Amino acid sequence: MEKHRTTAPGAPPADPRAVRRAAWAGLVGTALEQYDFVIYGTASALIFSELFFPNVSATVGMLASFSTYAVGFAARPLGGLFFSRYGDRLGRKWILVTTLLLMGGSTLAIGLLPTYGQVGVLAPILLLICRMGQGFGAGAEQSGGATLLTETAATGRRGRLSSLVMAGAALGTALGAVAWILAQRLPDDALMSWGWRLIFASSLLVTVVAMVIRRKLTESPVFQELKEQRERPASPVKEVLTHGRRPMLLVLFMNVGISAQSYTYQVFMASYLVSTVGVAKDFVPEVLLLGAICGGFAAIGFGTLSDRFGRRPVYSLILTALVLLPTPTFIALNTGSKAAITVAIVIGFVLACQGAVGVQMSYFPELFGNRYRYAGVTLGREFSSVVGGGVAPLICTALVSAFAGSWVPVAVYMSLITAISLIAVRLSPETRDRDLNIAADATGTTAAVPVRETATDGDDEHVARRPAPDSGREVPR
């Protein structure tokens, strides 16, 4: 087997302290993002229809609640567009600090909102605005953490270290589940009056911890080199759309099925288990907690496997399993057996929620050249999150309602959208151990961005040179 290099050709050795800081920053920041989304998604499934949409039927209230959930995903690509411009120009660090404050502040604000019973229709409007703030901040969070960590880690270890971003997501899911487990020990009137507010206010603690860690970050070696060479792009988004469309579209389609399945397991199945299967509400956070813990270990495990066997085969294997998984999952859920339900949800978390995304954290950044990597990963992931994860709970709820409670259309939907991602990954190149300092994309269809630089040595002017993609040769730019 090929022996992995510890660094890219010509690059300095990875700084262990910088790697540790980037790992902790990615882990804790993504934990906050996922915590925010999980407590909101669980509240949407369990109580928000009563608090903010009380004057409609149970089904319509659930659809309205999931609609506000989807709005957060709709805001994510807008945040991605906005922050991507600065992530590739000003650096990864301060964008990650800014998105952290925006997410944490929006979540805290939700806990302070008046309910429909207090201010009427203004309540769901304010909820919608706060949810958009959450999504706007999250639009560059995971992609930024993944890009920073992938560019900082030593070659041969990117998969394992970058997967810590998704271990952070698992931690956030676990913390969100614990928060709801504790809150549901309160009497119903206490939970509906102030208990749910306490859950959202608790995000302040995670925000403070993440902020302390992120302020000590250093920029990635790849960005520092761009800065020194004055090659930072004036408009990263424009360069992605001009030079990096193919890898961006590959990222979009490779993620859309994973995103749909992930949020179906995390959000829709919580409401399905309560409203259709008839399990107790307090059982749902407990099974989500176990799923998140197992998913965190799976993210690191699959990331490590991708370092050994390659990103493409490991990701393909997970997607193949997920195409086949929905039908046996719903069969298990509808038995009503707590053991069968737990196994089904845990497998979903291991594969869709954390395992596959753990591989993405190194795979997606490696698909892009160095000039617009942050923008390319962010745009591809966040637009796919809208059409995948953002609307998945809404679509699944509508399908169950339209087909008289049948789960079969939901299973078909999950399999088909995941098949799209499987096709996309089969069209994608292998990227393991790729040199991240070159400007060409891994797809091989995009040449280095044509920026002609000259240097004067006496009276002679010469053209700057850079390594050709995936080789040590030098070619004129």
C-alpha positions in Angstrom: 0.0 0.0 0.0 1.2 3.5 -0.8 2.9 5.2 2.2 1.3 8.4 3.2 3.3 11.6 3.2 3.2 13.7 6.3 3.1 16.9 4.3 2.5 18.0 0.8 5.5 18.4 -1.5 7.5 21.5 -0.6 5.2 22.4 2.3 6.5 22.9 5.9 5.5 20.2 8.5 2.1 20.7 10.1 2.3 22.6 13.3 0.9 20.3 16.0 -0.4 23.2 18.1 -2.2 24.8 15.1 -3.7 21.4 14.3 -5.0 21.0 17.9 -6.4 24.4 17.9 -8.1 24.0 14.6 -9.5 20.6 15.7 -11.0 22.0 18.9 -12.3 25.0 17.1 -14.1 22.9 14.5 -15.4 20.5 17.1 -16.8 23.0 19.5 -18.1 25.4 16.9 -20.0 22.7 15.0 -21.2 21.4 18.4 -22.9 24.8 18.9 -24.4 24.8 15.4 -25.8 21.3 15.8 -27.0 22.0 19.3 -28.9 25.0 18.0 -30.5 23.0 15.2 -31.3 20.0 17.3 -33.0 21.8 20.1 -35.0 23.8 17.4 -35.8 20.7 15.4 -36.9 18.8 18.5 -39.0 21.8 19.7 -40.6 21.9 16.2 -41.5 18.2 16.5 -42.8 18.4 20.1 -44.0 21.8 21.2 -43.7 24.7 18.8 -47.0 23.9 17.0 -48.8 24.5 20.3 -46.7 27.6 21.3 -46.6 29.4 18.0 -49.4 27.9 15.8 -52.2 27.0 18.3 -55.3 27.9 16.2 -54.9 25.3 13.5 -55.3 21.5 13.3 -52.5 19.3 14.6 -51.3 18.4 11.1 -51.3 22.0 9.9 -49.5 23.1 13.0 -46.8 20.5 12.5 -46.4 21.6 8.9 -46.2 25.3 9.9 -43.6 24.4 12.6 -41.5 22.4 10.2 -41.8 25.3 7.7 -40.0 27.7 10.1 -37.4 24.9 10.5 -36.9 24.9 6.7 -36.5 28.6 6.6 -33.3 28.3 8.5 -31.9 26.1 5.8 -33.1 28.6 3.1 -31.0 31.2 4.8 -27.9 29.1 4.9 -26.9 29.6 1.2 -27.4 33.3 1.7 -25.1 33.2 4.6 -22.7 31.1 2.6 -22.7 33.6 -0.3 -22.1 36.4 2.1 -19.3 34.9 4.2 -17.6 33.0 1.4 -16.6 36.3 -0.1 -14.6 37.1 3.0 -13.5 33.6 3.9 -11.2 33.3 0.9 -10.1 36.9 1.0 -9.7 37.8 4.7 -9.1 34.3 6.2 -11.0 31.5 7.8 -10.5 32.5 11.5 -12.5 35.7 11.8 -15.4 34.4 9.7 -15.7 31.4 12.0 -15.8 33.8 15.0 -18.5 35.9 13.4 -20.7 33.0 12.4 -20.4 31.7 16.0 -21.7 34.9 17.5 -24.6 35.1 15.0 -25.7 31.5 15.6 -25.4 31.7 19.4 -27.2 35.1 19.5 -30.1 34.0 17.4 -30.6 30.9 19.5 -30.6 32.9 22.7 -33.1 35.3 21.2 -35.5 32.4 20.4 -35.6 31.6 24.1 -36.7 35.1 24.9 -39.5 35.3 22.3 -43.2 35.9 23.3 -45.6 33.1 22.3 -48.8 33.3 20.2 -50.9 33.5 23.3 -49.0 36.6 24.4 -48.6 38.7 21.2 -50.6 36.8 18.5 -49.3 36.5 15.0 -46.2 38.6 15.8 -44.8 35.5 17.7 -44.3 33.2 14.6 -43.0 36.2 12.7 -40.3 36.8 15.3 -39.6 33.1 15.4 -39.1 33.1 11.7 -36.6 36.1 11.9 -34.6 34.4 14.6 -34.5 31.1 12.7 -33.2 33.0 9.6 -30.4 34.4 11.8 -29.5 30.9 12.9 -29.4 29.7 9.3 -27.5 32.7 8.0 -24.7 32.2 10.6 -24.6 28.4 10.0 -24.2 29.0 6.2 -20.4 29.1 6.5 -19.8 27.2 9.8 -19.2 23.5 9.0 -17.6 24.3 5.6 -15.3 26.8 7.2 -14.3 24.5 10.0 -13.7 21.7 7.5 -11.7 23.9 5.2 -9.5 25.2 8.0 -8.9 21.8 9.5 -8.2 20.1 6.2 -5.7 22.8 5.2 -4.0 22.6 8.6 -3.8 18.8 9.1 -0.8 16.8 7.8 -1.3 14.8 4.6 -2.4 11.3 5.4 -4.3 12.4 8.4 -6.8 14.8 7.0 -9.7 12.4 7.0 -9.4 11.5 10.6 -8.8 15.0 11.9 -11.4 16.7 9.7 -14.0 14.2 10.8 -13.6 15.8 14.3 -15.9 18.5 12.9 -18.7 15.9 12.7 -17.7 14.5 16.1 -18.5 18.0 17.2 -21.9 17.8 15.5 -22.5 14.5 17.3 -21.6 16.2 20.6 -24.1 19.0 19.8 -26.8 16.5 19.0 -26.0 14.7 22.3 -26.1 17.9 24.3 -29.4 18.9 22.6 -30.9 15.5 23.5 -29.7 15.8 27.1 -31.2 19.3 27.4 -34.6 17.9 26.2 -34.3 14.8 28.5 -33.8 17.1 31.5 -36.5 19.5 30.4 -39.1 16.8 30.0 -38.7 15.9 33.6 -40.5 19.1 34.4 -44.3 19.2 34.7 -46.0 20.0 31.4 -47.1 23.5 32.4 -43.5 24.3 33.5 -42.1 23.0 30.3 -44.5 24.9 28.2 -44.1 28.2 30.1 -40.3 28.5 30.9 -38.6 25.1 30.5 -38.3 25.3 26.8 -36.9 28.9 27.2 -34.1 27.6 29.4 -33.1 25.1 26.7 -32.5 27.9 24.2 -30.8 30.1 26.7 -28.3 27.3 27.5 -26.7 27.8 24.1 -25.0 30.8 25.6 -22.6 28.5 27.6 -21.5 26.7 24.4 -21.1 30.0 22.6 -18.7 31.3 25.2 -16.6 28.2 25.3 -16.4 28.1 21.5 -15.5 31.8 21.3 -12.6 31.4 23.8 -11.2 28.6 21.6 -11.6 30.3 18.3 -10.0 33.6 19.3 -6.7 31.6 19.7 -6.9 30.1 16.2 -4.2 30.7 13.6 -4.9 30.8 9.9 -4.3 27.7 7.8 -0.9 27.3 6.0 -2.6 27.3 2.7 -4.3 30.7 3.3 -1.1 32.1 4.7 0.7 31.1 1.5 -2.0 32.8 -0.6 -1.7 35.9 1.5 2.1 36.0 1.1 1.9 35.5 -2.6 -0.9 38.1 -2.9 -3.1 35.6 -4.7 -6.2 36.0 -2.6 -9.2 36.4 -5.1 -11.1 39.6 -5.3 -14.4 37.7 -5.8 -14.2 34.0 -4.7 -17.9 33.4 -5.5 -17.4 34.7 -9.0 -14.3 32.5 -9.5 -16.2 29.4 -8.3 -19.0 30.1 -10.8 -16.5 30.7 -13.5 -13.8 28.1 -12.9 -15.1 25.7 -10.3 -18.7 24.9 -11.4 -18.0 21.2 -11.8 -16.6 20.4 -8.3 -19.3 22.7 -6.8 -22.1 20.8 -8.5 -20.5 17.5 -7.5 -20.5 18.7 -3.9 -24.1 19.8 -4.2 -25.3 16.4 -5.6 -23.0 14.3 -3.4 -24.5 16.0 -0.3 -28.2 16.4 -1.2 -29.2 12.8 -0.3 -27.1 12.7 2.8 -28.6 16.0 4.0 -32.1 14.7 3.4 -31.6 11.5 5.2 -29.7 13.1 8.1 -32.5 15.5 9.0 -35.2 13.0 8.3 -33.7 10.8 11.0 -33.0 13.7 13.4 -36.2 15.7 13.0 -39.0 14.0 11.1 -38.7 10.6 12.8 -39.1 12.2 16.2 -42.5 13.5 15.3 -43.4 10.3 13.4 -42.6 8.1 16.4 -44.8 10.3 18.6 -47.7 11.0 16.3 -48.0 7.8 14.2 -46.2 5.0 16.1 -47.4 6.3 19.5 -44.2 6.1 21.5 -43.8 8.4 24.6 -42.4 11.8 24.0 -39.7 11.3 26.6 -38.3 8.3 24.7 -37.4 10.3 21.6 -34.5 12.5 23.1 -33.1 9.3 24.7 -32.8 7.4 21.5 -31.4 10.6 19.7 -28.8 10.8 22.4 -27.6 7.2 21.9 -27.7 7.8 18.1 -25.5 10.9 18.4 -22.9 9.2 20.6 -22.6 6.3 18.2 -22.6 8.7 15.3 -19.7 10.7 16.7 -17.5 7.6 16.9 -18.6 6.6 13.4 -17.6 10.0 12.0 -14.0 9.5 13.2 -14.0 5.9 12.2 -15.1 6.5 8.6 -12.8 9.5 8.3 -9.9 7.3 9.4 -11.0 4.6 6.8 -11.0 7.3 4.1 -7.3 8.1 4.9 -6.5 4.4 4.4 -8.7 3.3 1.5 -9.7 6.6 -0.1 -12.6 9.1 0.1 -14.5 7.8 -2.9 -14.8 4.1 -2.0 -15.7 4.7 1.6 -18.3 7.4 0.7 -19.7 5.2 -2.0 -20.2 2.3 0.4 -22.1 4.4 2.9 -24.4 5.8 0.2 -25.1 2.3 -1.2 -26.2 1.2 2.3 -28.4 4.4 2.7 -30.2 3.7 -0.6 -31.3 0.3 0.8 -31.9 1.4 4.4 -35.2 3.4 4.5 -37.6 0.4 4.1 -36.2 -1.8 6.8 -35.9 1.4 9.0 -39.7 2.1 8.8 -40.5 -1.6 9.3 -38.5 -1.5 12.5 -40.1 1.8 13.7 -43.6 0.5 13.1 -43.1 -2.6 15.3 -43.3 -0.2 18.3 -40.5 -2.1 19.9 -38.1 0.2 21.7 -35.2 -2.1 20.9 -36.0 -2.2 17.2 -36.6 1.6 17.1 -33.3 2.2 18.9 -31.3 0.0 16.5 -32.9 1.7 13.4 -32.3 5.2 14.6 -28.7 4.4 15.7 -27.9 2.9 12.3 -29.3 6.1 10.6 -27.1 8.3 12.8 -24.0 6.2 12.2 -24.4 6.3 8.4 -26.4 9.4 7.4 -26.1 11.9 10.2 -22.4 11.5 11.1 -20.5 8.8 9.2 -21.0 10.1 5.7 -20.5 13.7 6.6 -17.4 12.8 8.5 -15.9 11.7 5.1 -17.2 14.9 3.5 -15.2 17.1 5.8 -11.9 16.2 4.0 -13.4 15.0 0.7 -15.1 18.2 -0.3 -12.3 20.7 0.4 -9.9 18.5 -1.5 -12.0 18.8 -4.6 -11.2 22.5 -5.0 -8.2 24.6 -5.8 -6.7 26.9 -3.2 -8.1 30.2 -4.4 -11.8 29.6 -3.8 -11.9 26.5 -1.7 -13.9 28.0 1.2 -16.5 29.5 -1.3 -16.8 26.3 -3.3 -17.4 24.0 -0.4 -19.8 26.4 1.3 -21.9 27.0 -1.8 -22.1 23.4 -2.8 -23.0 22.2 0.7 -25.4 24.9 1.7 -27.5 24.9 -1.5 -27.8 21.2 -1.3 -28.8 21.5 2.4 -31.9 23.6 1.3 -33.2 21.1 -1.2 -32.1 18.2 1.0 -32.2 18.6 4.7 -34.1 21.9 4.9 -37.3 20.6 3.3 -37.0 16.9 4.1 -39.1 17.0 7.4 -41.7 19.1 5.6 -41.9 16.8 2.6 -42.0 13.7 4.7 -44.8 15.1 6.9 -46.8 16.1 3.7 -46.3 12.6 2.2 -47.5 10.8 5.3 -50.6 13.1 5.4 -51.3 12.8 1.7 -51.0 9.0 1.7 -53.2 8.3 4.7 -50.4 7.7 7.2 -48.4 5.3 4.9 -44.6 5.4 5.3 -43.9 3.9 1.9 -43.8 7.2 0.0 -41.3 8.6 2.6 -39.0 5.5 2.2 -39.2 5.9 -1.6 -38.3 9.6 -1.4 -35.3 8.9 0.9 -34.0 6.1 -1.4 -34.3 8.1 -4.6 -32.7 11.3 -3.3 -29.8 9.3 -1.9 -29.4 7.5 -5.2 -28.7 10.9 -6.8 -25.8 11.4 -4.4 -24.5 7.9 -5.1 -24.4 8.6 -8.9 -22.6 11.9 -8.2 -19.9 10.3 -6.1 -19.3 7.7 -8.9 -18.6 10.6 -11.2 -16.2 12.2 -8.8 -12.4 11.8 -8.6 -10.4 10.3 -5.7 -8.8 13.2 -3.7 -6.9 11.5 -0.8 -3.5 13.1 -0.1 -4.0 15.8 -2.8 -1.7 18.8 -2.7 -3.9 21.6 -1.4 -1.6 24.4 -2.4 -2.2 24.1 -6.1 -4.8 26.3 -7.8 -6.4 23.6 -10.1 -9.4 21.6 -9.0 -9.3 17.9 -8.5 -11.7 17.2 -11.3 -9.0 17.9 -13.8 -11.2 20.1 -16.0 -10.1 23.4 -14.5 -6.7 24.8 -15.1 -5.0 27.0 -12.6 -6.8 30.4 -12.5 -4.9 32.5 -15.0 -3.3 35.2 -13.0 -0.1 36.3 -14.7 2.6 37.4 -12.3 5.9 38.9 -13.2 9.2 39.3 -11.4 12.0 41.6 -12.4 15.6 40.4 -12.2 17.7 43.2 -13.6 16.2 43.9 -17.0 14.7 40.4 -17.5 11.1 39.7 -16.9 9.9 36.1 -16.3 6.6 34.4 -15.8 6.0 32.8 -12.4 5.6 29.1 -12.3 3.6 26.7 -10.1 3.3 22.9 -9.7 1.0 21.2 -12.1 -2.0 19.3 -10.6 -1.0 16.2 -8.7 2.6 16.2 -9.8 5.9 17.7 -9.0 6.4 19.2 -12.5 6.3 22.9 -13.1 4.3 24.4 -15.8 3.9 28.0 -17.0 0.8 29.8 -15.7 
